[in-house]
Amino acid sequence: MLAARYIATNTSAKRVYVIGQEGFKLELKAFGIEVCSELDNGSSTMSHNELDALDISSVDGVVCAWDNQFCYRKQCIANAVLMQPPKGNGLPVFICSNMDSGDKTLGGRLMPMTGTMAAAIQVGSGVKPVCTGKPSALIVDQLIEMKPFRRDRACMIGDRIDTDIALGAAAGITSVHVATGVSPHSSDSGATYNLSCFGALIDSGLL
């Protein structure tokens, strides 16, 4: 929702190519942003001739969220949209919902997430995304605009040092690292507080 709100209030993009699930696309539509879906044909491949023939002139940018069907074709389309000649008013835009690189499975492996997909598009297109979620302070700035609160009364609790705890530092709010997820316990995590697990909050005196 924050990515959609950011696009609607901070850019002139009206029609975007989306890498993401259906729920994410519905959020964009709810903010009056048209989702370009005709470029996806169910295939995961792309030929040189097909890429040259794509009509992307009406597409104002790329929005990237988690997509478990991310493929070569989608990256080709995203790269083509972002490498268009500048259209004025900051277009085309490249927006990313968050930069989490992976999520730990029960078996201890990392499942690639949004940050991995955004990084692939950035390398291919040479365009750096504007991140509206973790670890960007934009997420806190937007939340304060929507429902004002004091930063000194806010706390970011998370298991990722590179995004959750980095968000706390970027936004100037208290952060708590819990060592039960992606990032193991580290005394130099950068968090205000380090706890062994989420349940330890109860005995920590922080609540």
Protein Blocks (a to p, Z undefined) as FASTA:
>chain_A
ZZmmmmmmmccbfbdcddddfklmmmmmmnopacdfklpgoiabdcfklmmmpccklpgb
dcddddfkbcfklmmmmmmmmmpccebjhiacdddfbfcfbdcdfkopacddfklmmmmm
mmmnopacddfbdfbfklmmmmmmmmgcdfklgccddfbfklmmmmmmmnopacdddfkb
mbccdfklopabdcfbfklmmmnomZZ
